[in-house]
Protein backbone atom coordinates (compact mmCIF):
# COMPACT_ATOMS: atom_id res chain seq x y z
CA UNK A 1 0.00 0.00 0.00
CA UNK A 2 1.25 3.48 -0.88
CA UNK A 3 0.68 6.29 1.60
CA UNK A 4 0.36 9.91 0.55
CA UNK A 5 0.38 13.15 2.51
CA UNK A 6 -1.78 15.71 0.73
CA UNK A 7 -1.65 19.30 1.93
CA UNK A 8 -4.60 21.58 1.19
CA UNK A 9 -6.98 18.66 0.73
CA UNK A 10 -10.15 20.53 1.73
CA UNK A 11 -9.90 23.19 -0.96
CA UNK A 12 -11.38 22.89 -4.45
CA UNK A 13 -8.34 21.39 -6.17
CA UNK A 14 -7.23 19.28 -3.20
CA UNK A 15 -10.63 17.72 -2.56
CA UNK A 16 -11.07 16.82 -6.21
CA UNK A 17 -7.63 15.24 -6.18
CA UNK A 18 -8.64 13.19 -3.11
CA UNK A 19 -11.76 11.89 -4.89
CA UNK A 20 -9.72 11.12 -8.02
CA UNK A 21 -7.10 9.14 -6.09
CA UNK A 22 -9.64 7.17 -4.06
CA UNK A 23 -11.63 6.31 -7.20
CA UNK A 24 -8.52 5.39 -9.17
CA UNK A 25 -6.60 3.33 -6.58
CA UNK A 26 -7.89 0.79 -4.06
CA UNK A 27 -4.65 0.00 -2.24
CA UNK A 28 -3.88 3.51 -0.97
CA UNK A 29 -3.95 5.63 2.18
CA UNK A 30 -4.41 9.40 1.91
CA UNK A 31 -3.32 11.41 4.94
CA UNK A 32 -4.90 14.77 4.33
CA UNK A 33 -3.64 17.89 6.07
CA UNK A 34 -5.51 21.20 5.90
CA UNK A 35 -5.67 24.21 8.20
CA UNK A 36 -9.23 24.97 7.06
CA UNK A 37 -8.63 28.66 6.46
CA UNK A 38 -10.52 30.69 3.85
CA UNK A 39 -10.18 28.12 1.04
CA UNK A 40 -10.59 24.85 2.95
CA UNK A 41 -14.00 23.45 3.71
CA UNK A 42 -14.75 19.99 5.13
CA UNK A 43 -17.99 19.94 3.14
CA UNK A 44 -15.76 19.29 0.11
CA UNK A 45 -14.70 15.97 1.69
CA UNK A 46 -18.03 14.76 3.10
CA UNK A 47 -18.22 11.99 0.49
CA UNK A 48 -15.04 10.34 1.82
CA UNK A 49 -15.62 10.97 5.53
CA UNK A 50 -16.13 7.26 6.29
CA UNK A 51 -13.60 5.88 3.81
CA UNK A 52 -10.89 4.03 5.79
CA UNK A 53 -8.36 5.00 3.11
CA UNK A 54 -8.80 8.68 4.03
CA UNK A 55 -7.43 10.31 7.20
CA UNK A 56 -8.09 14.02 7.79
CA UNK A 57 -5.88 16.08 10.08
CA UNK A 58 -6.62 19.74 10.74
CA UNK A 59 -3.28 21.49 10.99
CA UNK A 60 -0.78 23.79 9.37
CA UNK A 61 1.86 22.63 6.88
CA UNK A 62 4.22 25.12 8.58
CA UNK A 63 3.97 23.20 11.88
CA UNK A 64 7.20 21.23 11.65
CA UNK A 65 6.49 18.99 14.64
CA UNK A 66 3.05 18.04 13.30
CA UNK A 67 4.39 17.23 9.83
CA UNK A 68 7.27 15.18 11.24
CA UNK A 69 4.83 13.26 13.45
CA UNK A 70 2.70 12.45 10.39
CA UNK A 71 5.75 11.03 8.61
CA UNK A 72 6.54 8.84 11.62
CA UNK A 73 2.96 7.76 12.31
CA UNK A 74 1.96 6.92 8.73
CA UNK A 75 5.28 5.93 7.09
CA UNK A 76 4.56 8.26 4.14
CA UNK A 77 5.73 7.38 0.63
CA UNK A 78 4.76 10.60 -1.16
CA UNK A 79 3.87 14.23 -0.47
CA UNK A 80 1.44 16.08 -2.75
CA UNK A 81 1.74 19.82 -1.93
CA UNK A 82 -1.53 21.47 -2.95
CA UNK A 83 -1.93 23.91 -0.04
CA UNK A 84 -1.72 27.59 -0.77
CA UNK A 85 0.67 28.14 2.17
CA UNK A 86 3.14 25.70 0.67
CA UNK A 87 2.83 27.10 -2.85
CA UNK A 88 3.20 30.69 -1.66
CA UNK A 89 6.39 29.87 0.24
CA UNK A 90 8.22 28.17 -2.63
Secondary structure, 3 states (H helix, E strand, C coil): CEEEEEECCCCHHHHHHHHHHHHHCCCEEEEEEECCCCCCCHHHHHHHCCCCCEEEEECCCCCHHHHHHHHHHHCCCEEEECCHHHHHHC
